[in-house]
Amino acid sequence: MGKAKMKKLREVSTFPFVYENKNFLAPSICDSTGQVLEWKGEWAKNAFKNSNPITMELACGKGDYTIALAERFPERNFIGVDIKGDRLWRGGMTVQSKGLTNVVFVRSKIEQLDLFFASHEIDEIWITFPDPFPKKPDTKRRLSAPSFLELYKKLMKENGFIHFKTDALDLFNYTEESMKEAGYELLTVQRDIYGNQLADEITSIKTYYELMHLADARTINYLKAIVK
């Protein structure tokens, strides 16, 4: 691991709005002081000091979407989740520079989130440009694989929305079918949102990775589903 990356990992651990699960074999969430937090069902109260609804972005990377949404919706709370601390460092620096108070980040494996969040605590989920895991043996690692979709049902409130955005058409088709099979109600299914002029103010938010994909002339696809 390079010195620059190590420096970012050390620095991200000092951010008061970053909470980390540092040991995946003995998972717990700690704040910047190292205190173990027992916040199940009380994230809005403890992390944001309010009772506003929570939107969570999974595999948020540098937090581009999380931050853009937080700026547009100051009346909501936003939690960006990623396993990579150096990516969250970039998001943390942006949050600091913008003075945002409705954004926090959680460094954790996504499959362990139900250890730290209560059932039906999350109002909305965004998944933007996740790893497509194109090889068949890796299908179960996709963030729209059946095991993950069941986890989201547990985390999300009834009638909560889940948004999925990707340039990978095979992954998009897989996600559409997986959500149907898991009992999600699909509200919007849009292929090539820019080419077909379907993007709106929210779905046209562009992450670091989306800008790269667009530069490669890839098409962007979006779906929205509701949890029943």
C-alpha positions in Angstrom: 0.0 0.0 0.0 1.5 3.4 -1.0 2.3 6.2 1.4 -0.4 8.5 -0.1 -3.1 5.8 0.4 -2.0 5.1 3.9 -2.1 8.9 4.7 -5.7 9.1 3.4 -6.7 6.0 5.4 -5.3 7.6 8.6 -6.9 10.9 7.8 -10.4 9.5 7.0 -10.4 7.9 10.4 -10.3 11.3 12.0 -13.3 12.7 10.2 -16.2 13.0 12.7 -18.8 12.2 10.1 -17.1 8.9 9.0 -18.0 5.7 10.9 -15.9 2.6 10.3 -16.3 -1.2 10.6 -12.5 -1.9 10.8 -12.7 -5.7 11.6 -15.0 -7.6 9.3 -14.4 -10.8 11.3 -15.6 -9.1 14.5 -17.7 -6.3 13.1 -18.6 -3.2 15.0 -19.1 0.5 14.0 -16.7 3.0 15.6 -16.5 6.8 15.5 -13.4 8.9 15.0 -12.5 8.4 18.7 -12.6 4.6 18.4 -15.8 4.4 20.5 -18.1 1.5 19.5 -21.5 2.7 18.5 -24.8 1.0 19.2 -27.1 3.1 16.9 -29.5 0.5 15.5 -32.7 2.4 14.8 -31.3 5.7 15.9 -29.0 6.8 13.1 -31.1 9.9 12.3 -31.1 11.0 16.0 -27.4 10.3 16.7 -25.6 11.0 13.4 -27.7 13.9 12.2 -29.5 15.2 15.4 -32.9 15.1 13.7 -35.7 12.7 12.6 -35.4 13.3 8.8 -35.7 10.4 6.4 -32.5 8.6 5.4 -31.2 7.9 1.9 -28.3 5.5 1.6 -26.0 5.1 -1.4 -24.3 1.7 -1.6 -20.7 1.4 -3.0 -20.7 5.2 -3.1 -17.0 5.5 -4.1 -16.0 9.1 -3.8 -19.5 10.1 -2.7 -20.4 12.1 -5.8 -24.1 11.0 -5.9 -24.5 11.2 -2.1 -23.2 14.7 -2.0 -25.1 15.9 -5.0 -28.3 14.6 -3.6 -27.6 16.1 -0.2 -27.2 19.5 -1.7 -30.5 19.2 -3.5 -32.4 17.8 -0.6 -31.2 19.5 2.7 -34.4 18.2 4.4 -33.1 14.6 4.1 -30.2 12.7 5.7 -27.7 10.9 3.4 -25.3 8.0 4.2 -22.7 6.9 1.7 -21.4 3.4 2.2 -18.2 2.0 0.7 -15.5 -0.4 1.8 -12.6 1.7 0.4 -11.4 4.2 2.9 -9.3 6.2 0.4 -12.4 6.8 -1.7 -14.3 8.0 1.3 -11.5 10.3 2.1 -12.2 12.2 -1.1 -15.9 12.4 -0.3 -15.0 13.5 3.2 -12.9 16.3 1.9 -15.7 17.5 -0.3 -18.2 17.4 2.6 -15.9 19.5 4.7 -15.3 22.0 1.9 -19.0 22.4 1.3 -19.9 22.5 5.0 -22.6 19.9 4.5 -24.3 18.7 7.7 -26.7 16.1 6.2 -24.1 13.7 5.0 -22.1 10.9 6.8 -20.1 8.0 5.4 -20.0 4.4 6.7 -17.0 2.2 5.8 -18.2 -1.3 5.8 -19.0 -4.4 3.8 -22.5 -3.9 2.5 -23.5 -7.5 3.5 -22.9 -6.6 7.2 -25.1 -3.4 7.2 -28.0 -5.2 9.0 -25.6 -5.6 12.0 -25.6 -1.8 12.4 -28.9 -0.6 11.1 -32.3 -1.6 12.3 -35.0 -3.3 10.1 -36.8 -0.7 8.1 -34.5 2.2 9.1 -33.7 3.3 5.6 -36.1 5.2 3.4 -34.4 5.1 0.1 -31.4 3.4 -1.5 -29.2 4.4 -4.5 -26.8 2.0 -6.3 -24.8 3.8 -9.0 -22.3 2.1 -11.2 -21.5 -0.9 -9.1 -18.9 -3.5 -10.2 -20.7 -5.5 -12.9 -18.9 -8.8 -12.0 -19.4 -10.1 -15.6 -18.0 -13.6 -15.0 -20.7 -16.1 -14.2 -19.1 -17.4 -11.0 -19.1 -13.9 -9.6 -22.8 -13.2 -10.2 -23.6 -13.6 -6.6 -21.4 -10.7 -5.8 -23.5 -8.3 -7.8 -25.3 -5.7 -5.7 -28.5 -6.8 -7.3 -28.0 -10.5 -6.6 -30.9 -12.2 -4.7 -29.1 -12.1 -1.3 -28.5 -8.4 -1.5 -32.1 -7.7 -2.6 -33.3 -9.5 0.4 -31.0 -7.5 2.6 -32.4 -4.3 1.1 -35.9 -5.4 1.9 -34.8 -5.8 5.5 -33.1 -2.4 5.7 -35.7 -0.4 3.9 -39.1 0.9 5.0 -42.2 -0.4 3.3 -42.8 1.5 0.0 -39.2 2.7 0.1 -37.6 3.4 -3.3 -34.5 1.8 -4.7 -32.6 3.4 -7.6 -30.1 1.6 -9.9 -27.9 3.2 -12.5 -25.3 1.5 -14.7 -23.6 1.5 -18.0 -23.4 -2.3 -18.1 -26.4 -3.5 -20.0 -26.1 -7.1 -19.0 -26.0 -6.1 -15.4 -29.0 -3.8 -16.0 -31.0 -6.6 -17.6 -30.0 -9.0 -14.8 -31.1 -6.4 -12.2 -34.5 -5.9 -13.8 -35.2 -9.6 -13.8 -33.8 -10.2 -10.3 -35.9 -7.4 -8.8 -39.1 -8.8 -10.4 -38.3 -12.3 -9.0 -37.6 -10.8 -5.6 -41.0 -9.1 -5.5 -40.0 -5.5 -6.1 -42.4 -3.4 -8.1 -40.6 -1.7 -11.0 -41.7 1.8 -11.5 -39.2 3.1 -14.1 -37.0 1.2 -16.5 -35.0 3.4 -18.8 -32.3 2.3 -21.2 -29.9 4.9 -22.6 -31.3 7.8 -20.6 -29.3 10.4 -22.4 -29.7 9.2 -25.9 -33.4 8.9 -25.4 -33.6 12.2 -23.5 -35.0 10.5 -20.4 -32.7 11.9 -17.8 -34.1 14.4 -15.3 -32.4 16.7 -12.7 -31.7 13.8 -10.4 -30.8 10.9 -12.8 -28.5 13.3 -14.8 -26.2 13.7 -11.8 -22.9 12.4 -13.0 -20.3 10.6 -10.8 -16.6 10.3 -11.5 -17.2 6.8 -13.0 -20.2 7.9 -15.1 -18.1 10.7 -16.7 -15.5 8.1 -17.6 -18.2 5.8 -19.1 -19.7 8.7 -21.1 -16.3 9.6 -22.4 -16.1 6.1 -23.8 -19.4 6.6 -25.5 -21.2 4.1 -23.3 -24.9 4.3 -22.7 -26.4 4.8 -19.2 -29.4 2.9 -17.9 -31.6 3.6 -14.9 -34.4 1.9 -13.0 -36.5 2.7 -10.0 -38.3 0.1 -7.9 -40.4 0.1 -4.8 -40.1 -2.3 -1.9 -43.4 -3.9 -0.9 
